[in-house]
Amino acid sequence: GDTTESSLQSGIIFGYAGQVDALVYRFQEEMGGGAKVIATGGIAEMMAEHSRTIECVDELLTLEGLRIIHERTRS
């Protein structure tokens, strides 16, 4: 980055993308195969651009899961 602010932003994004990739590689190694990697949440799209392992983005995945849980557990 050209400024302190942009350098910090780059470090945060590239750092987290690297952490995601490292975790996915370890999980896949432990599982003996691949699993689909889906990014969700507020900066999912940006993370997916810099990650080698994120296959798709679904910003509503967490909310959809909570909806399903609610439907299954309501009385």
N, C-alpha and C positions, 0 to 999 in steps of 0.2 A: 504494500500500500504506500501511497504517497504521503499520508498523514497518519498520526497516531490512531485516530478513529478508524480509518479504513484498514489499517494494519491489525487492529484488535478485531474488527469484524471478520477479516479474512482468516485470522487465526482461530476464531471461534468456529466458523463454518467448516473450514478444512479439518480442524481438530476433531469436531464431532463426527464429521463424515468418516474420518479415519477410524474413530472409535467404533462406529456402527459396522464398518467393513471388517474390522478385526474381530468383533464379537460374532458376526455372521459366519466368518471363516471358521472360528472355533466351534460354534454350534454345529455347523455342517460336518466338520471333522468328527465331532463326538457322536452325531446322529448317523454317520455313515452315508450321508447323502444330502441332497439339497432340499430346501424348503422355500416356498415362495416368500419373498421379502417385500412387505408392503409398508410404505411410510404413511403416517397419518398425523394430523395435527397442523398447527399454524404455520410452521416453516417446512412442512414436508416436501413441498415442491422444490424449494431451494436446496434442501439436503439431497434430494434425489439427483439433482443436477451434478452434484460433486461426489456422490457415492458410487462405488463400483458394483455394489451388491443389491441396491434397492431396485426392484423390478417394476413397481408401479406405485402410484400415489392414490390414496382414497382418504380425502380429508374428513369424511364423515364416518369412517369405519368404527371408531370408538363409540360415537353416539348410536350407531346402528346396533352395536353389541349391547349397549346399555338398554336400548329399546327392547331387544329380544329378551334380555334378562328380566326386565320389568313385566313383559307380557307373560312370561313363564311363571313368575312368582306372585303375581297379584291374585288376591282372593276373589 
